[in-house]
Amino acid sequence: MSLKVFVREKFPKDYKAKDIPGDIISGVIVALVSIPISMGYSQIAGLPMIYGLYGSLLPILIYGIITTSYDFVFGVDAAPAALTGAAIASLGIVPGSEEAVRAIPVLTTLVGLWLLLFYFLKAGRMVKFISVPVMGGFITGICLEIICMQIPKLWGGSPGTGELPELILHMFKELKFFNLISFILSIITVVIILSMKKLLPKLPMSVVMLIIGGILQVIFDLGSHGVKLLPESPGGLPLPKLLHIDVSILPELGFSALTISLVIMSETMLASRSNAINDGYDLNVNREVLAYSLANFAAGIFGCCPVNASVSRTTIVRQFGGRSQIMSVSASVSMAFILLFCTDYISLLPVPVLTAIIVSALLSACEFHLAKRLFETSKRDLVIFICAALGVLFFGTVYGVMIGVILSFFVVIREAVNPPKTFVGVREGHEGFFSLKVHEDARPVQGVIIYRFSGNLFFANIDTFVNDIEGAIEDSTRVVIINASGISNVDITACDRLVALSNSLQKRRIRFFFAENDGIVNGELKRYGAGELLESGVVQKDIETVMELIPLSAPYTTKDSNPYYTE
C-alpha cells in the first residue's frame, strides 16, 4: 500500500485544514477525560492507577496510526479491565500486588498475540456471528458487575470481587466502614455528571468534577474527615518493562487472554463499524484487527492491562468536532504532558469522587437503550440480551458470552425451522398475488391454495411445510401451488417428501405445482431423485403460467372471507 493511500485513509473526503483545530481540541479533552476513567479501570484490572495513564499514551497513538477508522478512540476501558481483574482474581493474585504487576503485562501481551493470530486468519469476519443483543447484554452485564464491585468505595469501603451474590454480601460487610461525607460526595458527583450529560453534553463533567474534588480537598482537608485519597503516583514517562513469565499460570493466562481478545475484537469492531456506516465509509476489517493487536503489544510493553475501544470517549470526540486520527496524536501528546508535569496533583483527588466518575461512565456504557428498543421490537432478542447480562452477573464473563451465543444459535435454528410463510390470494382492483396474513382485503382463489414458503427446505422444516398445506386443503380444493421464490436450497429429505406429497395429492385428484423456483433448486431436485417433478410438469416457471395451465384467468372467483388475516 502506497503512502498516499495510507494517508488518504486517515481523513474523510471532505476534510479541510480548518478541521485540524477540532481534532487537536478533541484529543486534549480525551486525555483529560482519560485521567479519571483510565485510572479507575486500571485499578479494576488489578494494577496501580498510574498504569491507566500509561495505557492512554502509546496504545492510543499506535491505534490512531494504523486504524482505518476516522475518529474512534482506543484505550483502557471497562470490558478488558473487568475481564483482567476477574482473571487475576481467579488465580488468587491480590489486586495491586507486585504479583499482579508482573502477571498482567504477560496477559496483555498474550492478548496481542491472539489478536495477531486473528489478523493472519482474517478472523475479523467472526464478528458477524455475534449478534447485537448478545454483545449488548454482555457489555451491560460487565458494566453492572463492575458497578457492584465499586459500590462499597462510594462510602469508604473496599471493592469486591466475584459474581453478583458475593458482591451483594460484600456490600453489607463493608457498611461498617460507612463514611457519610464520602457517600454524599459520591452521590452528588453521580447526579451532577448524569444530569449535565443531558443539559450540557459538550462539557466534560468528569474532568470538572475531578477538579472540584481536588479543590474541596485543598479547602476542607477531606482526608482528615475519613475520606480516602488517591495514593501518590510517580511522575515521568513510562519505561518498557521486561516480562516476568510464570510458567505455572501461563495456560490459565492464555485462556483468559483468548476470551479478552475475542471481546476486544467483537466490541471494537461492532462499535467502530457502526460509526463508519453512519458516516458513510468502510473499514478495512483485517487491518483493524492488526491495530488492536499492536496497540495491546504497546500496552503490554509498559505494564498495562489490555486496551480496546472506548465508545464514551469516541462520543466526546464527535461532540467536540473531531474528524480524524490527528485527535489520537493530540491525546497521546497531551497525556505525555500530564505524566511529565501533573502527577503531583493526583494525590489530592478523593477516592469517592473518582469512583463516582467511574460509576457514571459505566452507567452510560450500559446498553439500556438497546434493551428498551428490543422490548418495543423483539421480545425474543430481549430475552437473549437479558440472559447474556444475567449470565455475566451470576456465572462470570465467559459464561455470559457462551449463554448469549448459544441462545443466538438457537434463534437461528428456530428461524430456519420455522421461516416466514403465508398463503396468498388476490385483491380486487390489484394485479398479482398478495399475502392473506398482511392484507385484510385479500381473498383466497376458490378451489386453489397458493402457499409461499420463504426459507430453504430441509429435513427440519419439511414437516411444517407439508402440514401447512395438508391443513389448508378442503373438499373444494382442486389445485395446490407452491410459490418457491424464497426457496434457494432443498435437501434429499425434502425432495423425497415433495415427491410423496405430489403423489398423495394426485391420488386425491388435486393438481400440484411448484413455481417461481430457480435453476439451482431444479438441479437439486434432479440430483436427489425428484426429477419426475420436472418431467411430469409439476415444476413451472411462475404462478401466472400455472393459472393458464389449470386453466384460470382473472378476474378469479374468490372465497367470501379471508381466514388468515392477522392485524
Disulfide bonds with the S-S distance in Angstrom:
none
